[in-house]
Amino acid sequence: MQGTMLSNEQMLFLQQEKQQLNIAKRILSDFNLPEKALNALGEAILQLDELFLIVVVGEYNAGKSALINALLGDHVLEEGVTPTTARVTLVRWGEALSEQIVNEDFAIVTYPLELLKELNLIDSPGTNAIIRRHELLTTEYVPRSDLVLFTTSADRPLTESERQFLEKILAWGKKIVMVINKADILEGRAAVEEVRAFVAQHTAGILGYTPELFVLSAKLAEKANQTSDLEEKERLRKTSGITDLEHYITETLDDRVRLELKLSNPLGVAANLLQQAEGLNQAQAEELQADLKLVSELEEMLSAYRKELTAEIKPRLAEVDNVLQNFEQRGEEFFNTNLRITNIGNLAKSDKIKAKFEEEVLAGLSQEIDAKVHAMIDWMVDKDLQIWYQVMGALERRQFVARKQAEAGPMSPQAARRTDLMASVGETIKTIVNSYNHKKEAEELSVLVEGAVAQTALFEVGAVGLGALVASTLFSAAMDVTGIVAASALAILGFFVIPYKRRQAIERFKEKMGELRSNLMHTLELTFGREADLALSRLEAKIAPYTQGVRADQEKITRDAQVLAELKQTLEEMQDQMRAVL
């Protein structure tokens, strides 16, 4: 740091501060902060290696250039009642008075004054200049300053635009010294004190503390500079009030105070950017709430859908099982009635037994099973379409709100991206719902169920339709059992043999039916359950771009908040370390 002798501890801290601030700049660059704000931090870091920098700000015609001329003791900068300072001017030490126009926005003036070997001055355009660019230039250079001389005019002290600009400077954490210029237009000591009290009171209200305040007349100081009488010069300068300000700059702002302000400057800039980043992060978190609410709503819909399917599948499967139980009961009654010694003649006629079984037991079974299973299929297809409609409705409601918000004002890039994702997903869902073919979906599910049953070991292949497939399998099983009794009856015409064989046949029939029922119910439950999972997976896959995007944004906001909290702690620790080495 130029112009100041640093101790070893102070030099070490300076290097650590630069390192930490560059890390902070890299961290903050990941946030959507204005490029100028990030540049301000970079400039503030570089300023650590420069002389102490005082920036003079205020409204145009407040006498900023005249104030600097008074401090320099010469007419170095142009003055005027109109906005004459069209660019930021850096005043620094040089062997002779010179001016270098770097570009339309920046100039360097050199002047051989000992004070300028210790510090640099910045003359800025007016904060309420008609030329808007002038005010922007001033705003850009304030973050680089180590101290701000805020100049207001005695004829219009602390205007509304000055109040607003003071608040901006305060946000950067700058040391502010108030200067009331043009005291020569005030009549009497009472008027001076009245203006002083007014400015002190209102700046304290804005800043939260009462800053150093100087009342002076740059015009009178300039008059002093023009006289050759040394005593008169000294009297006029003292009367003008400029000597009090000079004493403050040269004596009160000693090396320790300047070093503290110099080291504090970039930390204040970083703290300001941190606060902006925290505000953006908080705003994004608040923006995200509506999307998180929708994602939770969608997840609850899918969870409720899954629970409803699980709860409703079993009762519907039970209806199919009831059909089979009734068939089993009729089969048992058939065996009890027909497998008797009195019916020995018919037992030898297998075709007649089969025909009688088909008529009394099997009749209508195929249609009953088809009706129950198709009812299940229709129910599942309806449930599937219903959840798609629910999701579409939720997306459309959120899109309506998002459109209203977009009309009210600009969104953050993250919110705009989520809105685009939501619109894309919503359009996809809408297209699927509008093209949903209930008949086609039911037919495909029916084929799927029939294929699953046909592939199991206990069921025969060849029958057309699920009901026919089950019925033919059950009929074959029943005929196998009947065949045992019939063959035995023909071979052994014993009085006690047929009742025994009948009991054996019924037990075998019930065992076979139990196995078939269990196998069929398991297959149906597995098939419908798998189809329900697939239906949910299809829907989840369609909304995943949006839901995953929202969750990813939530995770990023949480991570960013943690990063900012850690950075805040680091900056606070740097402040403590700075105070320790001063």
C-alpha positions in Angstrom: 0.0 0.0 0.0 1.6 3.2 -1.2 2.3 6.1 1.2 2.2 4.1 4.4 4.8 2.1 6.3 3.3 -1.2 7.3 4.4 -3.5 10.1 5.1 -7.2 9.4 1.7 -8.1 10.8 0.0 -5.5 8.8 1.8 -6.5 5.6 0.8 -10.2 6.2 -2.8 -9.2 6.8 -2.8 -7.1 3.6 -1.7 -10.2 1.6 -4.3 -12.4 3.3 -7.0 -9.8 2.7 -6.2 -9.7 -1.0 -6.3 -13.5 -1.2 -9.6 -13.8 0.6 -11.2 -10.9 -1.4 -10.2 -12.5 -4.7 -11.8 -15.8 -3.5 -14.9 -13.8 -2.5 -15.0 -12.2 -5.9 -14.8 -15.6 -7.6 -17.6 -16.9 -5.3 -19.8 -13.8 -5.9 -19.3 -14.0 -9.7 -21.4 -17.2 -9.6 -24.4 -15.1 -8.6 -26.4 -13.0 -11.0 -24.8 -9.7 -9.8 -24.4 -6.7 -12.1 -21.0 -6.8 -13.9 -20.3 -3.3 -12.7 -20.7 -4.3 -9.1 -18.2 -7.2 -9.5 -15.8 -4.8 -11.3 -16.1 -2.4 -8.4 -14.9 -5.2 -6.0 -12.0 -5.9 -8.4 -11.1 -2.2 -8.5 -11.4 -2.0 -4.7 -8.9 -4.9 -4.3 -6.5 -3.2 -6.7 -6.9 0.0 -4.8 -5.3 -1.6 -1.8 -1.9 -1.1 -3.5 -2.7 2.6 -4.3 -2.6 5.8 -2.4 -5.4 6.7 -0.1 -8.3 7.8 -2.3 -10.8 10.6 -1.5 -13.8 10.9 -3.9 -15.7 14.2 -3.9 -19.4 13.8 -4.7 -22.5 15.9 -4.7 -25.0 17.5 -7.0 -23.8 19.6 -9.9 -23.2 23.2 -8.9 -22.5 22.2 -5.3 -19.0 23.4 -5.8 -17.1 20.1 -5.9 -14.4 21.3 -8.3 -14.1 24.6 -6.4 -13.6 22.6 -3.2 -10.8 20.6 -4.7 -9.2 23.8 -6.0 -9.4 25.2 -2.5 -7.6 22.2 -1.1 -5.0 22.3 -3.8 -4.5 26.1 -3.2 -4.7 26.8 -7.0 -7.2 27.0 -9.8 -6.5 23.5 -11.2 -10.0 22.2 -12.2 -12.6 24.0 -14.3 -15.6 25.4 -12.4 -19.0 26.7 -13.5 -22.7 27.0 -12.7 -23.5 24.4 -15.4 -22.4 20.7 -15.3 -18.8 21.4 -16.3 -17.3 18.2 -15.0 -18.2 15.8 -17.8 -15.9 13.1 -16.7 -14.3 11.6 -13.6 -11.0 13.3 -12.9 -8.2 11.8 -10.9 -6.0 14.4 -9.2 -2.6 13.0 -8.3 0.9 14.2 -7.6 3.1 15.3 -10.5 6.1 17.6 -11.0 3.9 20.1 -12.9 0.3 20.9 -13.6 -0.9 18.7 -16.5 -4.1 17.1 -17.8 -4.4 13.8 -19.7 -7.7 13.0 -21.2 -7.7 9.2 -21.1 -11.2 8.9 -22.7 -14.5 10.6 -22.7 -15.2 9.4 -19.2 -11.9 9.7 -17.4 -9.1 12.2 -17.1 -5.9 12.5 -15.0 -4.7 15.8 -13.6 -1.3 16.1 -11.9 -0.2 18.9 -9.6 3.0 19.4 -7.4 1.4 19.4 -3.9 3.0 17.5 -1.1 -0.4 16.3 0.1 -0.9 14.5 -3.2 2.1 12.3 -2.4 0.0 10.8 0.4 -3.4 10.6 -1.3 -5.3 11.0 -4.5 -8.5 13.0 -5.1 -11.4 12.2 -7.5 -13.6 15.0 -8.9 -16.9 13.5 -10.1 -19.8 14.7 -12.2 -23.0 15.8 -10.4 -25.3 13.2 -9.0 -28.4 14.9 -10.4 -26.8 16.1 -13.6 -29.1 16.4 -16.7 -26.7 14.1 -18.5 -27.5 10.7 -16.9 -24.2 9.2 -17.8 -22.5 11.6 -15.5 -24.4 10.3 -12.5 -23.6 6.7 -13.5 -19.9 7.6 -13.7 -20.0 8.9 -10.2 -21.8 5.8 -8.9 -19.1 3.6 -10.4 -16.3 5.4 -8.7 -17.7 5.6 -5.2 -17.0 1.9 -4.4 -13.3 2.5 -5.1 -13.0 5.3 -2.6 -11.4 5.1 0.9 -13.3 8.2 2.0 -16.2 10.2 0.5 -16.4 14.0 0.8 -20.1 14.5 0.3 -20.5 18.1 -0.8 -23.9 19.9 -0.5 -24.7 23.5 -1.2 -25.7 25.9 1.6 -28.5 27.4 -0.6 -30.2 23.9 -1.0 -28.8 21.7 1.7 -29.4 17.9 1.4 -31.9 17.7 -1.4 -33.9 14.6 -2.1 -31.5 13.3 -4.7 -28.6 13.8 -2.3 -30.5 11.9 0.4 -30.9 9.0 -2.1 -27.3 9.1 -3.1 -26.2 9.1 0.5 -28.1 5.9 1.0 -26.3 4.3 -1.9 -22.9 5.3 -0.5 -23.9 4.0 2.9 -24.7 0.6 1.3 -21.0 0.4 0.2 -19.9 0.8 3.8 -17.9 4.0 3.0 -16.5 6.6 5.5 -18.5 9.7 4.7 -17.5 13.3 5.6 -20.1 16.0 4.9 -19.1 19.4 3.5 -21.5 22.3 3.3 -20.1 24.6 0.6 -21.1 28.2 -0.3 -21.4 29.3 3.3 -20.6 32.8 2.0 -24.2 33.1 0.8 -25.6 32.7 4.4 -26.2 35.8 6.4 -24.8 35.6 9.9 -23.7 33.0 12.3 -27.2 31.9 13.1 -28.0 31.0 9.5 -24.8 29.0 9.3 -25.6 27.1 12.5 -29.2 26.5 11.3 -27.9 24.9 8.1 -25.3 22.9 10.0 -27.9 21.6 12.4 -30.3 20.7 9.5 -27.7 18.7 7.6 -26.3 17.0 10.8 -29.8 15.9 11.8 -30.9 14.5 8.5 -27.6 12.8 7.6 -27.6 11.2 11.0 -31.1 9.9 10.2 -29.9 8.4 7.0 -26.5 7.1 8.1 -27.4 6.1 11.6 -24.5 8.2 13.0 -23.5 11.9 12.8 -20.6 12.2 10.4 -17.8 14.8 10.5 -19.3 18.0 9.1 -17.5 21.1 7.7 -19.1 24.3 6.7 -16.9 26.3 4.3 -16.8 28.7 1.4 -14.6 27.4 -1.5 -15.2 30.8 -3.1 -13.6 32.6 -0.2 -10.7 30.1 -0.1 -10.1 30.7 -3.8 -10.0 34.4 -3.1 -7.4 33.7 -0.4 -5.3 31.8 -2.9 -5.4 34.8 -5.3 -3.9 37.3 -2.8 -0.2 37.8 -2.3 -0.6 39.1 1.2 0.3 36.1 3.4 -1.5 37.3 6.5 -4.6 38.1 4.5 -4.3 34.8 2.7 -4.2 33.0 6.1 -7.1 35.0 7.4 -9.3 34.4 4.4 -8.5 30.7 4.4 -9.3 30.3 8.0 -12.5 32.4 7.6 -13.5 30.2 4.6 -13.3 27.1 6.8 -11.0 25.3 4.4 -8.2 25.0 7.0 -10.5 22.9 9.2 -11.0 20.5 6.4 -7.3 20.5 5.6 -6.4 19.8 9.2 -8.9 16.9 9.3 -7.4 15.4 6.1 -3.7 15.8 7.1 -3.9 15.5 10.9 -7.0 13.7 12.0 -6.7 11.2 9.1 -3.3 10.0 10.3 -1.6 6.9 9.0 -3.5 4.6 11.3 -6.9 6.0 10.4 -6.1 6.0 6.7 -4.8 2.5 6.9 -8.0 1.4 8.7 -10.1 3.1 6.0 -8.0 1.7 3.2 -8.2 -1.9 4.5 -11.9 -1.6 5.3 -12.8 -0.3 1.9 -12.8 -3.5 -0.1 -14.2 -5.4 2.8 -17.2 -3.0 2.8 -17.6 -3.4 -1.0 -17.5 -7.2 -0.6 -20.0 -7.0 2.2 -22.3 -4.9 0.0 -22.1 -7.5 -2.9 -22.6 -10.3 -0.4 -25.8 -8.5 0.8 -27.0 -8.2 -2.8 -26.2 -11.9 -3.4 -28.1 -12.8 -0.3 -31.1 -10.7 -1.5 -31.0 -12.4 -4.9 -30.8 -15.8 -3.2 -33.7 -15.1 -0.9 -35.7 -13.7 -3.8 -35.1 -16.9 -5.8 -36.1 -19.0 -2.8 -39.3 -17.0 -2.5 -39.9 -17.4 -6.3 -39.3 -21.1 -6.0 -42.0 -21.6 -3.4 -44.9 -21.7 -5.9 -43.0 -24.3 -8.0 -42.1 -26.3 -4.9 -45.8 -26.2 -3.9 -46.8 -27.6 -7.3 -44.1 -30.3 -7.2 -45.4 -31.3 -3.8 -48.9 -31.3 -5.1 -47.9 -33.5 -8.0 -46.1 -35.9 -5.8 -49.1 -36.1 -3.4 -51.3 -36.8 -6.4 -49.1 -39.7 -7.6 -48.8 -41.0 -4.0 -52.6 -40.9 -3.6 -53.0 -42.5 -7.0 -50.7 -45.4 -6.0 -52.5 -45.8 -2.6 -55.9 -45.8 -4.3 -54.8 -48.5 -6.8 -53.3 -50.6 -4.1 -56.4 -50.3 -2.0 -58.9 -50.9 -4.9 -57.1 -53.7 -6.7 -57.6 -56.4 -4.0 -61.4 -56.0 -3.8 -61.7 -56.2 -7.6 -59.5 -59.2 -7.6 -61.7 -60.7 -4.9 -64.7 -60.4 -7.3 -62.8 -62.6 -9.8 -61.9 -65.0 -7.0 -65.6 -65.2 -6.0 -66.5 -66.4 -9.5 -63.9 -69.1 -9.1 -65.1 -70.0 -5.6 -68.7 -70.4 -7.0 -67.3 -72.6 -9.8 -65.5 -74.7 -7.2 -68.6 -75.0 -5.1 -70.7 -76.0 -8.2 -68.0 -78.5 -9.1 -68.1 -80.1 -5.7 -71.9 -80.4 -5.8 -71.6 -81.9 -9.3 -69.2 -84.6 -8.0 -71.4 -85.3 -5.0 -74.5 -85.7 -7.1 -73.1 -87.6 -10.1 -70.2 -89.7 -8.8 -72.5 -92.3 -7.1 -73.2 -96.0 -7.5 -76.6 -95.2 -8.8 -75.1 -93.3 -11.7 -72.6 -96.0 -12.6 -74.0 -96.3 -16.1 -73.4 -92.7 -17.0 -69.9 -92.7 -15.5 -68.8 -94.9 -18.3 -70.0 -92.4 -20.8 -67.3 -89.7 -20.6 -68.9 -87.5 -23.3 -72.2 -87.4 -21.4 -70.4 -86.5 -18.1 -68.5 -83.7 -19.9 -71.6 -82.4 -21.4 -73.4 -82.5 -18.1 -70.5 -80.8 -16.4 -70.4 -78.0 -19.0 -74.1 -77.5 -18.7 -74.4 -77.5 -14.9 -71.0 -76.2 -13.7 -69.1 -74.5 -16.5 -71.9 -72.7 -18.2 -71.4 -68.9 -18.2 -68.0 -69.1 -16.4 -66.0 -67.7 -19.3 -68.4 -64.7 -19.6 -68.3 -64.1 -15.9 -64.5 -64.0 -15.7 -64.3 -61.8 -18.8 -66.8 -59.4 -17.4 -65.0 -59.1 -14.0 -61.5 -58.8 -15.6 -62.7 -56.3 -18.2 -64.3 -54.3 -15.5 -60.9 -54.2 -13.8 -59.3 -53.2 -17.0 -61.8 -50.4 -17.6 -61.3 -49.2 -14.0 -57.6 -49.1 -14.4 -57.7 -47.3 -17.7 -60.1 -44.8 -16.2 -57.9 -44.3 -13.2 -54.9 -43.8 -15.5 -56.7 -41.1 -17.5 -58.0 -39.5 -14.3 -54.5 -38.9 -12.9 -53.3 -37.5 -16.2 -56.3 -35.0 -16.1 -55.4 -34.1 -12.5 -51.8 -33.4 -13.4 -52.8 -31.4 -16.4 -55.2 -29.3 -14.3 -52.5 -28.6 -11.7 -50.0 -27.5 -14.4 -52.6 -25.3 -16.1 -53.4 -23.5 -12.8 -49.8 -22.9 -12.1 -49.2 -21.7 -15.7 -52.0 -19.2 -15.4 -50.5 -17.7 -12.2 -47.0 -17.7 -13.9 -48.4 -15.8 -16.9 -49.9 -13.2 -14.6 -46.6 -12.8 -12.8 -44.8 -12.4 -16.1 -47.2 -9.7 -17.1 -46.6 -7.9 -13.8 -42.8 -7.7 -14.1 -39.7 -9.5 -15.2 -38.8 -12.9 -13.8 -35.4 -14.1 -12.7 -33.6 -16.4 -15.3 -34.2 -19.4 -13.0 -38.0 -18.7 -12.7 -38.2 -18.1 -16.5 -36.5 -21.4 -17.2 -38.8 -23.2 -14.8 -41.8 -21.6 -16.4 -40.6 -22.7 -19.8 -40.1 -26.3 -18.5 -43.6 -26.2 -17.0 -45.1 -25.0 -20.3 -43.3 -27.7 -22.2 -44.4 -30.5 -19.8 -47.9 -29.1 -19.7 -48.1 -29.2 -23.5 -46.9 -32.8 -23.5 -49.4 -33.9 -20.9 -52.2 -32.0 -22.7 -51.3 -33.8 -26.0 -51.4 -37.2 -24.4 -54.7 -36.5 -22.6 -56.3 -35.2 -25.8 -55.1 -38.2 -27.8 -56.0 -40.8 -25.1 -57.8 -43.7 -26.7 -59.7 -45.6 -24.0 -60.7 -48.5 -26.2 -57.1 -49.0 -27.5 -55.6 -48.8 -24.0 -58.2 -51.3 -22.7 -57.5 -53.7 -25.5 -53.7 -53.5 -25.0 -54.1 -54.1 -21.3 -56.5 -57.0 -22.0 -53.9 -58.7 -24.3 -51.2 -58.1 -21.6 -53.3 -59.7 -18.9 -54.3 -62.7 -21.1 -50.7 -63.2 -22.1 -49.5 -63.1 -18.5 -52.0 -65.8 -17.5 -51.3 -67.9 -20.5 -47.6 -68.0 -19.8 -48.1 -69.5 -16.3 -47.5 -73.2 -15.9 -51.0 -74.2 -14.8 -52.9 -72.7 -17.7 -53.4 -74.1 -21.1 -52.6 -72.2 -24.3 -55.0 -72.2 -27.2 -58.3 -70.8 -25.9 -59.4 -67.4 -27.2 -60.0 -64.8 -24.6 -59.1 -64.7 -20.9 -62.4 -66.2 -19.7 -62.3 -69.0 -22.2 -58.6 -69.7 -21.3 -59.5 -70.0 -17.6 -62.7 -71.9 -18.2 -61.0 -74.5 -20.5 -58.2 -75.0 -18.0 -60.7 -75.5 -15.1 -62.7 -77.9 -17.3 -59.7 -80.0 -18.1 -58.8 -80.2 -14.4 -62.3 -81.3 -13.5 -62.3 -83.9 -16.2 -59.0 -85.3 -15.0 -60.5 -85.9 -11.6 -63.7 -87.3 -13.0 -61.7 -89.7 -15.1 -60.2 -91.2 -12.0 -63.6 -92.1 -10.6 -65.0 -93.3 -13.8 -62.2 -95.7 -14.6 -62.1 -97.0 -11.0 -65.9 -97.5 -11.1 -65.7 -99.6 -14.2 -62.9 -101.7 -12.9 -64.1 -102.3 -9.4 -67.8 -102.3 -8.8 -67.6 -102.4 -5.1 -70.2 -100.8 -2.9 -67.6 -99.0 -0.8 -65.2 -98.1 -3.6 -67.1 -95.4 -5.4 -67.8 -93.3 -2.2 -64.1 -93.5 -1.4 -63.1 -92.5 -4.9 -65.7 -89.7 -4.8 -64.1 -88.2 -1.7 -60.7 -88.6 -3.3 -61.9 -86.9 -6.4 -63.4 -84.0 -4.5 -60.2 -83.5 -2.5 -58.1 -83.6 -5.6 -60.5 -81.2 -7.4 -60.4 -78.7 -4.5 -56.6 -79.0 -4.3 -56.4 -78.4 -8.0 -58.8 -75.5 -7.9 -57.0 -73.9 -5.0 -53.8 -74.1 -6.8 -55.3 -72.7 -10.0 -57.1 -69.9 -8.1 -54.0 -68.9 -6.2 -51.9 -68.9 -9.4 -54.5 -66.9 -11.3 -55.0 -64.4 -8.5 -51.2 -64.0 -8.1 -50.8 -63.5 -11.8 -53.6 -61.0 -12.1 -52.4 -59.0 -9.0 -48.8 -59.0 -10.3 -49.9 -58.0 -13.8 -52.2 -55.2 -12.7 -49.7 -54.0 -10.1 -46.9 -53.9 -12.7 -49.2 -52.0 -15.1 -50.0 -49.5 -12.3 -46.3 -49.0 -11.7 -45.7 -48.6 -15.4 -48.5 -46.1 -15.7 -47.0 -44.1 -12.8 -43.5 -44.3 -14.3 -44.8 -43.0 -17.6 -46.4 -40.1 -16.0 -43.4 -39.4 -13.7 -41.1 -39.5 -16.7 -43.3 -36.9 -18.5 -43.2 -34.4 -15.6 -39.6 -35.2 -14.6 -38.0 -32.4 -16.6 -40.0 -29.9 -14.5 -40.0 -31.6 -11.1 -36.3 -32.5 -11.3 -35.5 -28.9 -12.5 -37.4 -27.5 -9.4 -35.6 -29.8 -7.0 -32.3 -29.0 -8.6 -33.0 -25.3 -8.2 -33.9 -25.9 -4.6 -30.7 -27.8 -3.9 -28.7 -25.0 -5.6 -30.4 -22.3 -3.5 -29.7 -24.2 -0.4 -26.0 -24.7 -1.3 -25.7 -21.0 -2.3 -27.2 -19.9 1.0 -24.6 -22.0 2.8 -21.7 -20.6 0.6 -22.9 -17.1 1.3 -23.2 -17.8 5.1 -19.6 -19.1 5.1 -18.4 -16.0 3.1 -20.1 -13.7 5.5 -18.3 -15.3 8.4 -15.0 -15.0 6.6 -15.5 -11.3 6.0 -16.5 -10.8 9.6 -13.3 -12.6 10.7 -11.3 -10.4 8.3 -12.7 -7.3 10.0 -11.7 -8.7 13.4 -8.2 -9.5 12.2 -7.9 -6.0 10.6 -8.7 -4.3 13.9 -6.2 -6.6 15.7 -3.3 -5.5 13.5 -4.0 -1.8 13.6 
